[in-house]
Amino acid sequence: MSTGPAAPAKHAELSALATELRPELHRYSARPHGSVIEGEDVVQDTFARAFAALDELKKAPPLRPWLFRIATTARWICCAAARSVRPSPLMKSRDRRSEARILRSC
């Protein structure tokens, strides 16, 4: 983590913008999930990622579009995690029966 003279200024600017954009980011993040709580998780993840990446940037991008790009990525990650299918015990038992049928036919 680099802490040059511009780092506190970048953090202060991002903090001010975060306060201003938080409601808009929250609406943007909560809409696809249909859940205020999941939207808040995405917003918090967005700001955590932004503050962590800010020190590594050599040239600060325009902050508003950059935050929305991070929020979009966080939304996709959250949606993908919600869509992942975990096998249920019923699915496992079906797989075992299929395997048994295949083994008997050999």
Residue, then its C-alpha position, 0 to 999 in steps of 0.5 A: m500500500s503506497t501512502g504518498p501525499a495524494a493518498p489522503a486527498k484521494h481518500a477524502e474525495l472518495s469519502a465525500l463522493a461515497t456519502e453523496l452516491r450511497p443512496e443511488l448506489h443502493r437503489y442500483s444494487a438492490r433492484p436486481h436482487g429485490s432485496v434491500i439487505e443484499g443491496e446494502d451488502v453490495v454497496q458495502d462491498t463496493f466501498a471496501r473494494a474501492f478504498a482498497a484499490l484506491d491506494e494502488l492506482k497510479k492515476a485516479p479515474p473519474l470516481r463516479p463511473w469507477l464506483f458504479r463499475i465496481a458496484t456492477t461487478a459486485r452485483w454480478i458476483c452476488c447474483a452468481a452466488a445466489r444462482s449457484v445450485r447446491p445439490s440437495p439430498l434428493m438430487k444425490s439419491r437420484d444420482r446414486r440410483s442412476e449410477a446403480r442402474i448403469l453398473r447393473s447394465c454393464 
